Amino acid sequence: MNLIKFLDEFTTDKLQEPNTSRRAMFGQLGSLTKKAAIAAVPFGLATMSNKTMAQSSSSVVDVLNLALTLEYLEDEFYAMALDSGVLSGNAKAEAIYMQISKHESQHVDFLTAAIEGSGATPVAKPTFDFTVGGAFDPFNDNGAGQATAYAQLLALAQAFEDTGVRAYKGQAGNLMGNPGVLTAALQIHSVEARHASEVRRLRGLEGWITGNQRGAGMPEATQAVYDGATTEANIMQGGLDVTSLGSGSPFTVDASTQAYDEILTGDEAVAIASLFIVS
């Protein structure tokens, strides 16, 4: 599947539409063919009913391809960061990046196997530009200097991880009819949240998000990660203003926004990822 075509076609509205022609092509999502993927991810895709699969196979594969695109981005970013030498002077940061890199590689392998096992085609890995046309120099390829490159490596990692957490959360509703796939997505989501917290602490920030604040040292261009149709500053949960649940410091606006994460829609996640995609 062509990545640009996929991104152009991916919208939240389209995920809700029935698609009988693609439905027949995708077949049983649970019939994973890669033994490694089956062994590593025992989430019971094969137990889903034919009725459930007929209703949602196309939208499920679209969600998985969106997730795969984000995982491609993170996987390549961490690999290039480790190869760049920018982290060589910071043993703690290098160890963290090495561990996260392993996780992202596993996520790519799993999502690829799941999509192929469904009879569908995984979206092709795009060509990335982590400099965004020269605006950044995270690998010190253009002589920004180790200190600048290091700061940019951390800032981009925070943006990617915070995007991933919100994006996975945003697609949960599209997987409600597929408990096995939803479980697997939530398992990845929770690990991405751990990555996000670890990177934020590495940058000297708290592990959670306050309001829609991107945090000190984050480029203004990353603000979209914390905004969106439902901003991270949201205090309405289930129709209830959570600041009204009590008094004192636990119920301030800041504390209330820290206690809940918000979603990014598919369109919003695509817009952010597209900034780093050349083709």
Buried (B, 14 or more C-beta within 10 A) or exposed (E): EEBBEBBEEBBBEEBEEEBEEBBEBBBBBBEBEBEEBBEEBEBEBEEBEEEBBEBBBBBBBBBBBBBBBBBBBBBBBBBBBBEBEBBEEBEEBBEBBEEBBEBBBBBBBBBBBBBBBBBBBBBBBBEBBBBBEEEBBBBBEEEBEBEBBBBBBBBBBBBBBBBBBBBBBBBBBBBEBBBBBBBBBBBBBEBBBBBBBBBBEBBEBEEBBBBBBBBEEBBEBBEBBBBBEBEBBBBEEEEEEBBEEEEEEEBEEEBBBBEBBBBBBBBBBBBBBBBBBEE
